[in-house]
Amino acid sequence: MRLEICDHLGSIEPAAWSSLVGDANPFLEWGWLTALEDSGCVSAETGWLPKHLTVWDGQSLIGACPLYVKGNSQGEFVFDHGWAEAAERAGIRYFPKLLVAIPFTPATGPRLLVHPETNRVQVAELLAATLKDVCRRGAFSSVHVNFCLPEDVELLASHGFSRRIGYQFQWINRGWNTFDDYLSAFRSKRRVQIKRELRELQTQGVEITVHEGDAIPDELFAPMFRLYKTTIDKLFWGRQYLNEKLFDLLRQRWKNRLCFFVARRHGEIVAGTFTVRKGDVLYGRYWGAFEDLRYLHFNVCYYASIDYCVRHGIQRFEPGAGGEFKHLRGFDARPTVSMHWIADKRLAAAVDDYLKRERHAVNDEIEWYEERSAIRRE
């Protein structure tokens, strides 16, 4: 086995990379990651310098992890700004750091990728050890592995990585076969409110249509980018991570994974959401509206998506980070895990102490939401 650093994923054959990803999270796929790089959304200038770690057996790619040198903590969705500030006060340089993650995408999936016909433990162990070695030799402050699966968590913990717990609100199909089944599962007060929100569509004269995969019209990509921009422009904390070139590259390379929910009024687009589907999971990513209509966000982003999930047998809908209002509409808090290794022992000890206390607090929050689920428990 030999290790190599890949500065541009486009230099690796798509089929070779796909053999590592398989049925896993779609955002690990060659089409998504190379589109981010080739569009300039991911670059040294944006604080995301690609340095993908790869493992080879002769000419065969047998392992990898999506690795970036980070010059800031933007677009990660696992917030370590407090750690960076503490490091600065202690005279410890925090940036640059190393990050194993999917840029701008808080979706859990494998981070230590291994070919299915290769000894997983052996290759994953090599990747984990090499991440720490690259950190030391490159004078980086730390290695962060965000939104990990349990098998990666366990292995990284054995290499001295500290565990951080968070949560997202996700919709899980509890055996519902129709949208009415989903509605009937709510407590009475919430069900009445949701029906009121659904009726607003007819009052407003809004119709929601779904455009999937290769059937998505090419001309729909430009307005979807403009819809994405509306959300960024409306929020004073909004940051534009994506550009129009990315949307065009996704049209060319990755259309088969996309699912657009588009709201029209009198034939004109008024809102839309950009989602991704793979297997039995739907991922909500971006939303925008040209008109501010009452309850339009809930109808386009949640109810239309849930109806689609039920009709297509999709078992899980991950609408992204944040949004406690999702809990009121049948999304429950689900834990997420990231792993962190810090080179400076003083900072590592302080962070580890903080994480122990944070884990207790986060677990308490998850239990609080579970006890107050909008869905009736049998």
Backbone torsions as a table, in degrees:
resi	resn	phi	psi	omega
1	MET	NA	142.8	174.5
2	ARG	-133.1	151.5	-179.6
3	LEU	-105.6	140.7	175.4
4	GLU	-139.9	149.4	172.4
5	ILE	-99.3	128.3	-178.3
6	CYS	-108.0	117.4	-178.4
7	ASP	-81.0	-16.0	-178.8
8	HIS	-149.7	118.4	-175.5
9	LEU	-63.5	-22.1	178.2
10	GLY	-62.4	-16.5	178.5
11	SER	-79.2	-9.4	177.5
12	ILE	-100.8	138.0	179.6
13	GLU	-60.7	133.5	-179.6
14	PRO	-54.2	-41.2	-178.0
15	ALA	-64.9	-36.7	179.8
16	ALA	-65.7	-43.8	178.6
17	TRP	-67.7	-40.2	-180.0
18	SER	-61.5	-30.9	179.5
19	SER	-65.6	-24.2	176.7
20	LEU	-82.4	-35.2	-173.8
21	VAL	-80.0	-46.7	179.3
22	GLY	58.1	-128.4	-177.5
23	ASP	-88.0	7.1	-175.0
24	ALA	-72.9	179.6	179.9
25	ASN	-36.8	127.3	-174.7
26	PRO	-64.2	-24.7	-176.4
27	PHE	-74.0	-6.7	172.3
28	LEU	-84.0	-9.3	-172.1
29	GLU	-71.6	153.5	-177.7
30	TRP	-55.6	-41.9	-175.9
31	GLY	-62.3	-42.4	-179.8
32	TRP	-70.3	-49.0	-174.9
33	LEU	-67.2	-41.0	179.5
34	THR	-70.3	-32.4	177.0
35	ALA	-63.4	-39.1	176.8
36	LEU	-62.7	-40.8	-179.0
37	GLU	-72.6	-48.0	-174.4
38	ASP	-69.9	-22.7	178.3
39	SER	-82.8	-13.3	-176.8
40	GLY	87.8	-0.5	176.8
41	CYS	-65.1	-33.6	176.5
42	VAL	-112.0	114.5	-177.4
43	SER	-167.3	172.2	176.4
44	ALA	-61.1	-34.9	-177.7
45	GLU	-66.5	-30.7	179.9
46	THR	-93.8	2.8	179.1
47	GLY	87.9	14.4	-179.9
48	TRP	-129.4	88.0	179.9
49	LEU	-93.6	113.6	-177.8
50	PRO	-66.5	129.8	173.6
51	LYS	-143.8	59.5	-172.8
52	HIS	-62.1	132.7	179.4
53	LEU	-90.1	124.6	-177.2
54	THR	-126.6	149.9	178.4
55	VAL	-122.4	132.0	-175.4
56	TRP	-124.6	144.6	169.7
57	ASP	-117.7	98.9	-171.1
58	GLY	65.7	-121.7	178.8
59	GLN	-98.5	6.4	-176.6
60	SER	-100.4	130.6	175.7
61	LEU	-79.0	119.7	-176.3
62	ILE	-119.1	-7.5	179.3
63	GLY	-165.0	156.6	179.7
64	ALA	-171.4	164.8	165.3
65	CYS	-146.8	141.3	179.3
66	PRO	-72.6	104.3	-171.5
67	LEU	-116.6	137.6	-179.2
68	TYR	-134.0	141.9	168.0
69	VAL	-86.8	120.6	-175.7
70	LYS	-104.2	128.7	175.6
71	GLY	-98.1	0.1	176.3
72	ASN	-156.2	-175.8	179.4
73	SER	-115.8	28.8	-177.9
74	GLN	-87.0	145.3	173.2
75	GLY	75.0	20.4	-175.7
76	GLU	-103.2	-32.0	179.4
77	PHE	68.8	8.7	165.9
78	VAL	-125.4	105.4	-162.8
79	PHE	-86.9	121.1	178.6
80	ASP	-122.9	24.7	-179.0
81	HIS	-60.3	-37.3	178.5
82	GLY	-63.6	-36.5	178.2
83	TRP	-66.1	-41.9	179.5
84	ALA	-62.8	-40.5	179.1
85	GLU	-67.0	-40.0	178.2
86	ALA	-64.3	-40.5	178.5
87	ALA	-62.1	-42.8	179.8
88	GLU	-62.0	-42.8	179.4
89	ARG	-63.6	-29.7	-179.5
90	ALA	-89.5	2.2	-179.9
91	GLY	77.4	23.3	179.6
92	ILE	-106.2	127.7	179.3
93	ARG	-75.7	122.6	-176.7
94	TYR	-95.3	-33.5	177.9
95	PHE	-109.6	141.9	3.5
96	PRO	-78.9	157.8	176.5
97	LYS	-129.3	170.6	177.9
98	LEU	-107.2	139.4	-179.0
99	LEU	-135.6	126.2	171.1
100	VAL	-102.1	109.9	-173.7
101	ALA	-172.2	175.6	171.0
102	ILE	-102.4	121.2	-176.9
103	PRO	-55.1	132.4	172.5
104	PHE	62.1	20.4	-169.0
105	THR	-135.5	98.9	-179.6
106	PRO	-84.4	62.8	-178.5
107	ALA	-121.9	126.0	-177.2
108	THR	-68.8	141.2	177.7
109	GLY	-174.6	176.1	178.0
110	PRO	-64.0	143.6	178.4
111	ARG	-117.3	-24.9	173.7
112	LEU	-104.5	97.5	-172.5
113	LEU	-87.0	131.7	-178.8
114	VAL	-135.6	136.9	177.9
115	HIS	-59.8	135.8	-174.8
116	PRO	-62.0	-21.0	-179.6
117	GLU	-96.4	11.4	-179.2
118	THR	-113.0	155.7	177.3
119	ASN	-64.4	105.3	-174.3
120	ARG	-61.1	-45.8	-176.3
121	VAL	-61.0	-44.9	-177.5
122	GLN	-61.3	-47.5	-177.0
123	VAL	-71.6	-41.4	179.8
124	ALA	-64.8	-38.9	175.9
125	GLU	-60.1	-42.4	179.3
126	LEU	-63.0	-43.8	179.5
127	LEU	-61.9	-46.5	-178.7
128	ALA	-61.8	-45.3	-179.9
129	ALA	-66.0	-37.5	-178.4
130	THR	-69.0	-35.2	177.0
131	LEU	-57.4	-44.1	178.4
132	LYS	-67.4	-37.9	-179.7
133	ASP	-66.7	-42.3	177.8
134	VAL	-63.2	-38.8	178.9
135	CYS	-60.9	-47.4	-178.6
136	ARG	-65.6	-50.9	-174.8
137	ARG	-68.0	-30.4	-178.7
138	GLY	-90.3	3.9	179.7
139	ALA	59.0	35.5	172.8
140	PHE	-85.3	155.5	-176.9
141	SER	-77.2	-30.6	-166.4
142	SER	-167.9	166.1	172.8
143	VAL	-124.9	130.8	-179.6
144	HIS	-124.6	132.3	-179.8
145	VAL	-122.4	106.3	-169.4
146	ASN	-98.0	144.1	174.2
147	PHE	55.3	63.1	-174.9
148	CYS	-91.0	156.2	168.7
149	LEU	-84.1	159.0	-176.4
150	PRO	-55.1	-38.5	-178.0
151	GLU	-65.1	-35.4	176.9
152	ASP	-73.4	-35.7	177.9
153	VAL	-59.6	-47.9	-177.7
154	GLU	-62.1	-45.0	-178.0
155	LEU	-67.4	-43.8	-179.1
156	LEU	-66.5	-34.6	176.7
157	ALA	-60.9	-37.0	179.2
158	SER	-68.0	-16.0	176.8
159	HIS	-100.6	14.1	174.0
160	GLY	90.5	9.2	176.3
161	PHE	-76.4	143.2	177.9
162	SER	-93.7	145.8	-174.0
163	ARG	-96.5	133.6	175.2
164	ARG	-121.2	133.7	-177.5
165	ILE	-106.9	137.4	170.5
166	GLY	-135.6	-166.3	174.0
167	TYR	-155.9	156.0	174.1
168	GLN	-130.8	156.9	174.2
169	PHE	-92.3	119.9	-178.2
170	GLN	-127.8	149.5	176.6
171	TRP	-97.0	129.5	178.7
172	ILE	-118.9	128.7	177.9
173	ASN	-72.6	116.2	-177.1
174	ARG	-95.3	36.1	-179.8
175	GLY	91.6	14.4	179.9
176	TRP	-76.2	137.7	179.7
177	ASN	-107.1	-15.9	179.2
178	THR	-138.9	164.1	176.9
179	PHE	-64.5	-33.8	177.5
180	ASP	-64.5	-33.5	175.0
181	ASP	-60.2	-44.3	178.1
182	TYR	-60.6	-45.9	-179.6
183	LEU	-62.8	-40.3	-176.0
184	SER	-68.1	-16.2	-178.5
185	ALA	-79.7	-11.2	-176.9
186	PHE	-79.2	156.5	167.3
187	ARG	-65.2	151.0	-169.4
188	SER	-53.9	-46.3	-176.2
189	LYS	-61.5	-43.3	-179.1
190	ARG	-69.8	-37.8	-180.0
191	ARG	-62.2	-42.1	178.7
192	VAL	-62.7	-41.7	-179.7
193	GLN	-66.0	-41.7	179.7
194	ILE	-64.0	-41.7	177.9
195	LYS	-62.7	-35.5	177.0
196	ARG	-64.5	-41.4	179.7
197	GLU	-67.3	-37.5	178.9
198	LEU	-66.0	-36.4	-179.1
199	ARG	-65.2	-22.8	-179.4
200	GLU	-61.1	-30.4	179.6
201	LEU	-58.1	-47.1	179.7
202	GLN	-66.1	-41.6	178.9
203	THR	-59.9	-38.8	-177.6
204	GLN	-84.0	-11.5	-176.2
205	GLY	71.6	33.3	-177.8
206	VAL	-100.8	136.8	176.0
207	GLU	-123.3	133.4	179.8
208	ILE	-106.2	126.9	177.0
209	THR	-119.5	153.2	-178.9
210	VAL	-111.0	130.7	177.4
211	HIS	-118.9	121.4	-171.1
212	GLU	-119.5	140.5	167.2
213	GLY	49.8	-137.3	-175.1
214	ASP	-66.8	-12.6	178.0
215	ALA	-83.0	-4.6	178.8
216	ILE	-67.5	126.0	178.4
217	PRO	-64.2	137.3	-179.5
218	ASP	-57.4	-35.3	-176.6
219	GLU	-71.3	-5.8	179.8
220	LEU	-82.8	-16.3	-175.7
221	PHE	-69.6	-37.7	179.7
222	ALA	-63.6	-48.5	176.9
223	PRO	-66.0	-29.2	177.1
224	MET	-65.9	-36.3	175.2
225	PHE	-65.7	-41.7	180.0
226	ARG	-64.8	-35.2	175.6
227	LEU	-64.5	-43.6	175.1
228	TYR	-55.8	-43.0	-178.7
229	LYS	-65.8	-31.8	-178.4
230	THR	-61.5	-39.1	179.7
231	THR	-66.6	-43.0	179.1
232	ILE	-61.3	-44.4	-175.3
233	ASP	-70.9	-27.2	-177.2
234	LYS	-79.8	-24.0	-174.1
235	LEU	-101.5	126.7	-176.0
236	PHE	-67.1	-22.0	176.6
237	TRP	-93.9	1.8	-176.0
238	GLY	-64.8	140.3	176.9
239	ARG	-125.8	129.3	179.3
240	GLN	-87.3	104.9	178.0
241	TYR	-92.1	-24.5	-174.3
242	LEU	-109.1	155.5	177.5
243	ASN	-126.7	173.7	-175.7
244	GLU	-66.7	-30.7	179.2
245	LYS	-62.4	-36.7	178.4
246	LEU	-59.9	-46.1	-179.1
247	PHE	-59.6	-37.5	179.7
248	ASP	-70.3	-38.7	177.9
249	LEU	-66.8	-37.1	176.4
250	LEU	-65.2	-36.0	175.0
251	ARG	-59.0	-39.3	-177.3
252	GLN	-79.8	-37.4	-167.9
253	ARG	-108.9	-22.4	-163.6
254	TRP	-139.5	19.6	-175.4
255	LYS	-60.5	-31.2	-176.2
256	ASN	-63.1	-20.0	-179.9
257	ARG	-92.1	-10.7	-168.7
258	LEU	-90.9	152.3	176.8
259	CYS	-145.8	113.8	-178.4
260	PHE	-104.2	128.2	171.8
261	PHE	-102.3	117.5	-172.0
262	VAL	-120.3	126.6	177.5
263	ALA	-100.0	128.2	179.3
264	ARG	-122.5	145.8	177.2
265	ARG	-131.3	120.6	-175.2
266	HIS	55.1	36.0	177.2
267	GLY	83.6	-6.9	-178.4
268	GLU	-102.7	141.0	178.7
269	ILE	-67.5	128.1	177.4
270	VAL	-116.5	-20.3	-178.9
271	ALA	-165.1	165.3	177.4
272	GLY	-170.8	160.4	175.9
273	THR	-133.0	141.9	-177.0
274	PHE	-101.7	111.5	179.6
275	THR	-123.8	164.9	-178.1
276	VAL	-129.3	137.1	178.8
277	ARG	-123.5	136.6	170.0
278	LYS	-149.0	126.3	-179.0
279	GLY	60.8	-128.5	-177.2
280	ASP	-105.0	29.3	178.4
281	VAL	-128.3	136.9	173.2
282	LEU	-113.8	133.0	-178.5
283	TYR	-115.1	120.1	174.4
284	GLY	-85.2	132.2	-176.3
285	ARG	-120.4	-58.9	-172.1
286	TYR	-133.8	146.3	-177.8
287	TRP	-136.6	150.3	174.2
288	GLY	-162.4	160.6	-179.8
289	ALA	-145.1	137.0	174.3
290	PHE	-84.5	-20.8	177.3
291	GLU	-129.4	140.5	177.3
292	ASP	-91.4	95.9	179.7
293	LEU	-110.5	142.6	-175.8
294	ARG	-58.4	129.1	176.9
295	TYR	66.2	7.2	-177.3
296	LEU	-62.5	-39.1	179.9
297	HIS	-59.0	-46.9	-179.2
298	PHE	-64.9	-39.5	-177.9
299	ASN	-68.5	-42.3	-177.2
300	VAL	-77.3	-48.4	-172.4
301	CYS	-79.0	-31.9	-172.9
302	TYR	-112.5	-61.5	-172.3
303	TYR	-66.4	-42.5	177.9
304	ALA	-64.5	-39.0	180.0
305	SER	-68.3	-41.3	178.7
306	ILE	-65.8	-41.6	176.8
307	ASP	-58.8	-41.8	177.6
308	TYR	-63.0	-44.0	-179.1
309	CYS	-61.0	-45.6	-178.6
310	VAL	-63.4	-43.3	-177.7
311	ARG	-68.7	-25.8	-176.1
312	HIS	-107.8	10.3	176.5
313	GLY	70.1	23.7	179.0
314	ILE	-79.5	131.5	-171.1
315	GLN	-93.4	-20.9	-177.9
316	ARG	-142.6	139.1	177.3
317	PHE	-125.7	115.2	179.5
318	GLU	-104.7	103.5	-175.8
319	PRO	-85.2	4.4	178.9
320	GLY	104.7	-169.6	-174.1
321	ALA	-82.2	159.0	170.9
322	GLY	72.2	-178.0	172.4
323	GLY	85.7	74.1	177.7
324	GLU	-60.9	-22.4	178.4
325	PHE	-63.7	-17.6	175.1
326	LYS	-64.3	-34.1	-178.2
327	HIS	-59.5	-34.9	-179.6
328	LEU	-71.3	-12.0	-176.8
329	ARG	-115.6	24.9	171.0
330	GLY	93.9	10.5	175.2
331	PHE	-95.5	129.7	-178.2
332	ASP	-107.4	153.7	-179.1
333	ALA	-70.6	125.2	179.2
334	ARG	-121.8	133.6	-176.0
335	PRO	-68.3	146.8	170.8
336	THR	-124.6	155.6	-175.8
337	VAL	-133.7	137.7	169.9
338	SER	-129.8	156.9	-175.9
339	MET	-124.2	143.0	-171.0
340	HIS	-139.4	134.3	175.0
341	TRP	-127.9	124.4	-176.3
342	ILE	-116.4	129.7	-173.7
343	ALA	-69.1	-43.8	-178.2
344	ASP	-72.5	120.9	-173.4
345	LYS	-65.2	-32.3	179.5
346	ARG	-67.0	-48.6	179.4
347	LEU	-65.9	-38.5	179.3
348	ALA	-60.6	-41.2	-179.4
349	ALA	-66.5	-39.9	179.8
350	ALA	-66.4	-43.6	179.6
351	VAL	-65.4	-41.5	-178.8
352	ASP	-63.4	-40.0	177.1
353	ASP	-63.4	-42.0	178.0
354	TYR	-62.5	-43.2	-176.4
355	LEU	-64.9	-34.8	178.1
356	LYS	-61.0	-43.7	179.7
357	ARG	-71.9	-37.5	179.8
358	GLU	-64.7	-39.2	-178.8
359	ARG	-59.6	-41.6	178.3
360	HIS	-62.0	-43.5	-178.1
361	ALA	-65.8	-42.3	-179.0
362	VAL	-67.2	-42.0	177.9
363	ASN	-61.6	-36.9	176.6
364	ASP	-64.2	-39.6	178.9
365	GLU	-64.8	-43.6	179.5
366	ILE	-60.7	-43.1	178.3
367	GLU	-63.9	-38.2	179.6
368	TRP	-61.4	-45.3	178.7
369	TYR	-66.8	-37.8	180.0
370	GLU	-62.0	-41.9	-179.2
371	GLU	-67.8	-23.0	-175.8
372	ARG	-113.5	26.8	179.8
373	SER	-56.9	140.8	177.4
374	ALA	-71.3	-17.6	178.6
375	ILE	-87.4	133.3	177.3
376	ARG	-63.9	137.3	175.8
377	ARG	-97.3	132.5	179.5
378	GLU	-69.6	NA	NA
